């Protein structure tokens, strides 16, 4: 599902930064009691000691003390990329309450620096690939992905990405003066759970999921 080759070229450098975090994250996680990790991240601590969490509609288990990540349904290890994101989430999570106060990418820490690139490979890509029936196809995708309707724009939905990270996507139809546009919005609490480069990857992947659901 998530793999470096599946991302726009602008995200490759962020993948390169995320992947080496795995060893460091595992070392840090070993120093934190499992109940505390579960409480901070919203993961479920299972009786055998594994942490279980949902990520883009799939369930994963993380097994201490090595913090190996496996698919809950198949038992196989996902790509190093998915492992990097999940372990980064666990090590970053500080237990902050998700705010449901929505902000654009440029309002995230250091987001202004990457905002133009993010708009190109996430928000503009969504509008471009949805095409002429964009609003209708966006609504269909939102329903297929069980998005929570959001009263913004001409259509908007909130999607769960991780236990404490929800992303919203809003679509504006436009008129004779303004073309259609879309925005990926983040809770202002999201940096308590993922650094900005990771949030950019999550936003891009959500757009990919919406485009697949719109087919």
TORKOL-4160 file (C-alpha; in steps of 0.2 Angstrom, whole numbers, padded with zeros to 4 digits, m for minus):
215
<pt num="1" X="0000" Y="0000" Z="0000"/>
<pt num="2" X="0013" Y="0012" Z="0005"/>
<pt num="3" X="0030" Y="0011" Z="m0004"/>
<pt num="4" X="0043" Y="0023" Z="m0010"/>
<pt num="5" X="0040" Y="0019" Z="m0028"/>
<pt num="6" X="0021" Y="0024" Z="m0026"/>
<pt num="7" X="0025" Y="0042" Z="m0021"/>
<pt num="8" X="0028" Y="0057" Z="m0031"/>
<pt num="9" X="0046" Y="0061" Z="m0034"/>
<pt num="10" X="0045" Y="0075" Z="m0021"/>
<pt num="11" X="0042" Y="0063" Z="m0007"/>
<pt num="12" X="0057" Y="0052" Z="m0011"/>
<pt num="13" X="0069" Y="0062" Z="0000"/>
<pt num="14" X="0056" Y="0061" Z="0014"/>
<pt num="15" X="0055" Y="0042" Z="0012"/>
<pt num="16" X="0074" Y="0042" Z="0013"/>
<pt num="17" X="0073" Y="0051" Z="0030"/>
<pt num="18" X="0059" Y="0041" Z="0037"/>
<pt num="19" X="0066" Y="0023" Z="0034"/>
<pt num="20" X="0082" Y="0025" Z="0044"/>
<pt num="21" X="0071" Y="0031" Z="0059"/>
<pt num="22" X="0066" Y="0013" Z="0062"/>
<pt num="23" X="0081" Y="0007" Z="0072"/>
<pt num="24" X="0081" Y="0023" Z="0082"/>
<pt num="25" X="0062" Y="0022" Z="0086"/>
<pt num="26" X="0064" Y="0004" Z="0092"/>
<pt num="27" X="0077" Y="0009" Z="0104"/>
<pt num="28" X="0067" Y="0023" Z="0111"/>
<pt num="29" X="0051" Y="0012" Z="0112"/>
<pt num="30" X="0060" Y="m0001" Z="0122"/>
<pt num="31" X="0062" Y="0012" Z="0136"/>
<pt num="32" X="0044" Y="0016" Z="0138"/>
<pt num="33" X="0032" Y="0004" Z="0147"/>
<pt num="34" X="0019" Y="m0004" Z="0135"/>
<pt num="35" X="0004" Y="0002" Z="0145"/>
<pt num="36" X="0010" Y="0020" Z="0143"/>
<pt num="37" X="0013" Y="0018" Z="0124"/>
<pt num="38" X="m0004" Y="0012" Z="0122"/>
<pt num="39" X="m0011" Y="0026" Z="0132"/>
<pt num="40" X="m0001" Y="0039" Z="0122"/>
<pt num="41" X="m0005" Y="0032" Z="0105"/>
<pt num="42" X="m0023" Y="0025" Z="0107"/>
<pt num="43" X="m0016" Y="0008" Z="0102"/>
<pt num="44" X="m0024" Y="m0007" Z="0110"/>
<pt num="45" X="m0013" Y="m0017" Z="0122"/>
<pt num="46" X="m0017" Y="m0036" Z="0119"/>
<pt num="47" X="m0016" Y="m0049" Z="0132"/>
<pt num="48" X="0000" Y="m0057" Z="0124"/>
<pt num="49" X="0009" Y="m0040" Z="0125"/>
<pt num="50" X="0007" Y="m0034" Z="0107"/>
<pt num="51" X="0001" Y="m0016" Z="0102"/>
<pt num="52" X="m0013" Y="m0016" Z="0089"/>
<pt num="53" X="m0018" Y="m0002" Z="0079"/>
<pt num="54" X="m0027" Y="0002" Z="0063"/>
<pt num="55" X="m0018" Y="0011" Z="0049"/>
<pt num="56" X="m0028" Y="0016" Z="0033"/>
<pt num="57" X="m0041" Y="0003" Z="0036"/>
<pt num="58" X="m0029" Y="m0011" Z="0039"/>
<pt num="59" X="m0025" Y="m0018" Z="0056"/>
<pt num="60" X="m0007" Y="m0021" Z="0062"/>
<pt num="61" X="0002" Y="m0028" Z="0077"/>
<pt num="62" X="0018" Y="m0022" Z="0084"/>
<pt num="63" X="0027" Y="m0035" Z="0095"/>
<pt num="64" X="0040" Y="m0030" Z="0108"/>
<pt num="65" X="0054" Y="m0030" Z="0113"/>
<pt num="66" X="0060" Y="m0029" Z="0095"/>
<pt num="67" X="0044" Y="m0019" Z="0090"/>
<pt num="68" X="0042" Y="m0030" Z="0074"/>
<pt num="69" X="0027" Y="m0024" Z="0064"/>
<pt num="70" X="0015" Y="m0037" Z="0056"/>
<pt num="71" X="m0001" Y="m0037" Z="0047"/>
<pt num="72" X="m0014" Y="m0043" Z="0060"/>
<pt num="73" X="m0024" Y="m0053" Z="0047"/>
<pt num="74" X="m0009" Y="m0062" Z="0038"/>
<pt num="75" X="0005" Y="m0061" Z="0051"/>
<pt num="76" X="0017" Y="m0055" Z="0038"/>
<pt num="77" X="0029" Y="m0040" Z="0040"/>
<pt num="78" X="0024" Y="m0025" Z="0029"/>
<pt num="79" X="0036" Y="m0014" Z="0020"/>
<pt num="80" X="0050" Y="m0005" Z="0029"/>
<pt num="81" X="0041" Y="0011" Z="0024"/>
<pt num="82" X="0025" Y="0006" Z="0033"/>
<pt num="83" X="0035" Y="0000" Z="0048"/>
<pt num="84" X="0044" Y="0017" Z="0048"/>
<pt num="85" X="0028" Y="0027" Z="0049"/>
<pt num="86" X="0020" Y="0016" Z="0062"/>
<pt num="87" X="0035" Y="0016" Z="0073"/>
<pt num="88" X="0037" Y="0035" Z="0071"/>
<pt num="89" X="0019" Y="0037" Z="0076"/>
<pt num="90" X="0022" Y="0027" Z="0092"/>
<pt num="91" X="0037" Y="0036" Z="0097"/>
<pt num="92" X="0030" Y="0053" Z="0093"/>
<pt num="93" X="0013" Y="0051" Z="0101"/>
<pt num="94" X="0012" Y="0061" Z="0117"/>
<pt num="95" X="m0006" Y="0058" Z="0122"/>
<pt num="96" X="m0013" Y="0075" Z="0116"/>
<pt num="97" X="m0032" Y="0075" Z="0114"/>
<pt num="98" X="m0036" Y="0076" Z="0095"/>
<pt num="99" X="m0043" Y="0093" Z="0092"/>
<pt num="100" X="m0054" Y="0092" Z="0077"/>
<pt num="101" X="m0048" Y="0110" Z="0073"/>
<pt num="102" X="m0043" Y="0109" Z="0055"/>
<pt num="103" X="m0028" Y="0118" Z="0048"/>
<pt num="104" X="m0020" Y="0118" Z="0031"/>
<pt num="105" X="m0003" Y="0110" Z="0028"/>
<pt num="106" X="0006" Y="0126" Z="0028"/>
<pt num="107" X="0001" Y="0129" Z="0046"/>
<pt num="108" X="0010" Y="0114" Z="0052"/>
<pt num="109" X="0027" Y="0115" Z="0059"/>
<pt num="110" X="0039" Y="0120" Z="0044"/>
<pt num="111" X="0024" Y="0117" Z="0033"/>
<pt num="112" X="0026" Y="0133" Z="0024"/>
<pt num="113" X="0042" Y="0127" Z="0017"/>
<pt num="114" X="0034" Y="0112" Z="0009"/>
<pt num="115" X="0017" Y="0118" Z="0006"/>
<pt num="116" X="0018" Y="0122" Z="m0013"/>
<pt num="117" X="0025" Y="0104" Z="m0016"/>
<pt num="118" X="0012" Y="0096" Z="m0006"/>
<pt num="119" X="m0002" Y="0106" Z="m0015"/>
<pt num="120" X="0005" Y="0099" Z="m0032"/>
<pt num="121" X="0007" Y="0081" Z="m0028"/>
<pt num="122" X="m0008" Y="0079" Z="m0016"/>
<pt num="123" X="m0022" Y="0092" Z="m0018"/>
<pt num="124" X="m0020" Y="0097" Z="m0036"/>
<pt num="125" X="m0017" Y="0079" Z="m0041"/>
<pt num="126" X="m0034" Y="0075" Z="m0033"/>
<pt num="127" X="m0043" Y="0088" Z="m0043"/>
<pt num="128" X="m0034" Y="0084" Z="m0059"/>
<pt num="129" X="m0037" Y="0065" Z="m0059"/>
<pt num="130" X="m0055" Y="0066" Z="m0053"/>
<pt num="131" X="m0058" Y="0075" Z="m0069"/>
<pt num="132" X="m0074" Y="0083" Z="m0075"/>
<pt num="133" X="m0086" Y="0074" Z="m0064"/>
<pt num="134" X="m0074" Y="0078" Z="m0049"/>
<pt num="135" X="m0087" Y="0082" Z="m0036"/>
<pt num="136" X="m0098" Y="0067" Z="m0040"/>
<pt num="137" X="m0083" Y="0055" Z="m0040"/>
<pt num="138" X="m0076" Y="0063" Z="m0024"/>
<pt num="139" X="m0093" Y="0060" Z="m0015"/>
<pt num="140" X="m0094" Y="0042" Z="m0021"/>
<pt num="141" X="m0076" Y="0039" Z="m0015"/>
<pt num="142" X="m0080" Y="0047" Z="0002"/>
<pt num="143" X="m0095" Y="0036" Z="0004"/>
<pt num="144" X="m0085" Y="0020" Z="m0001"/>
<pt num="145" X="m0072" Y="0024" Z="0011"/>
<pt num="146" X="m0085" Y="0027" Z="0025"/>
<pt num="147" X="m0079" Y="0045" Z="0027"/>
<pt num="148" X="m0087" Y="0056" Z="0040"/>
<pt num="149" X="m0096" Y="0070" Z="0031"/>
<pt num="150" X="m0089" Y="0087" Z="0035"/>
<pt num="151" X="m0098" Y="0103" Z="0033"/>
<pt num="152" X="m0085" Y="0113" Z="0022"/>
<pt num="153" X="m0084" Y="0116" Z="0004"/>
<pt num="154" X="m0096" Y="0108" Z="m0008"/>
<pt num="155" X="m0091" Y="0091" Z="m0001"/>
<pt num="156" X="m0080" Y="0086" Z="0013"/>
<pt num="157" X="m0076" Y="0070" Z="0023"/>
<pt num="158" X="m0065" Y="0066" Z="0038"/>
<pt num="159" X="m0055" Y="0050" Z="0037"/>
<pt num="160" X="m0046" Y="0040" Z="0051"/>
<pt num="161" X="m0028" Y="0037" Z="0047"/>
<pt num="162" X="m0021" Y="0031" Z="0064"/>
<pt num="163" X="m0030" Y="0030" Z="0081"/>
<pt num="164" X="m0026" Y="0049" Z="0085"/>
<pt num="165" X="m0024" Y="0056" Z="0067"/>
<pt num="166" X="m0039" Y="0060" Z="0056"/>
<pt num="167" X="m0037" Y="0070" Z="0040"/>
<pt num="168" X="m0051" Y="0079" Z="0031"/>
<pt num="169" X="m0052" Y="0082" Z="0013"/>
<pt num="170" X="m0063" Y="0096" Z="0006"/>
<pt num="171" X="m0068" Y="0099" Z="m0012"/>
<pt num="172" X="m0074" Y="0115" Z="m0020"/>
<pt num="173" X="m0083" Y="0114" Z="m0036"/>
<pt num="174" X="m0078" Y="0131" Z="m0043"/>
<pt num="175" X="m0087" Y="0143" Z="m0055"/>
<pt num="176" X="m0084" Y="0153" Z="m0070"/>
<pt num="177" X="m0070" Y="0163" Z="m0061"/>
<pt num="178" X="m0062" Y="0150" Z="m0051"/>
<pt num="179" X="m0057" Y="0132" Z="m0055"/>
<pt num="180" X="m0062" Y="0117" Z="m0044"/>
<pt num="181" X="m0050" Y="0114" Z="m0030"/>
<pt num="182" X="m0047" Y="0103" Z="m0015"/>
<pt num="183" X="m0038" Y="0104" Z="0002"/>
<pt num="184" X="m0031" Y="0091" Z="0013"/>
<pt num="185" X="m0033" Y="0097" Z="0031"/>
<pt num="186" X="m0025" Y="0092" Z="0047"/>
<pt num="187" X="m0030" Y="0093" Z="0065"/>
<pt num="188" X="m0019" Y="0106" Z="0074"/>
<pt num="189" X="m0015" Y="0092" Z="0086"/>
<pt num="190" X="m0007" Y="0081" Z="0072"/>
<pt num="191" X="0011" Y="0086" Z="0076"/>
<pt num="192" X="0009" Y="0078" Z="0093"/>
<pt num="193" X="0008" Y="0061" Z="0083"/>
<pt num="194" X="0019" Y="0063" Z="0068"/>
<pt num="195" X="0032" Y="0075" Z="0061"/>
<pt num="196" X="0027" Y="0086" Z="0047"/>
<pt num="197" X="0036" Y="0075" Z="0034"/>
<pt num="198" X="0026" Y="0060" Z="0039"/>
<pt num="199" X="0010" Y="0070" Z="0039"/>
<pt num="200" X="0014" Y="0075" Z="0021"/>
<pt num="201" X="0016" Y="0056" Z="0016"/>
<pt num="202" X="m0001" Y="0052" Z="0025"/>
<pt num="203" X="m0010" Y="0066" Z="0015"/>
<pt num="204" X="m0003" Y="0060" Z="m0001"/>
<pt num="205" X="m0008" Y="0042" Z="0003"/>
<pt num="206" X="m0025" Y="0047" Z="0007"/>
<pt num="207" X="m0027" Y="0056" Z="m0009"/>
<pt num="208" X="m0021" Y="0039" Z="m0018"/>
<pt num="209" X="m0034" Y="0030" Z="m0008"/>
<pt num="210" X="m0048" Y="0042" Z="m0013"/>
<pt num="211" X="m0043" Y="0041" Z="m0031"/>
<pt num="212" X="m0044" Y="0022" Z="m0031"/>
<pt num="213" X="m0061" Y="0022" Z="m0022"/>
<pt num="214" X="m0067" Y="0034" Z="m0036"/>
<pt num="215" X="m0063" Y="0022" Z="m0050"/>
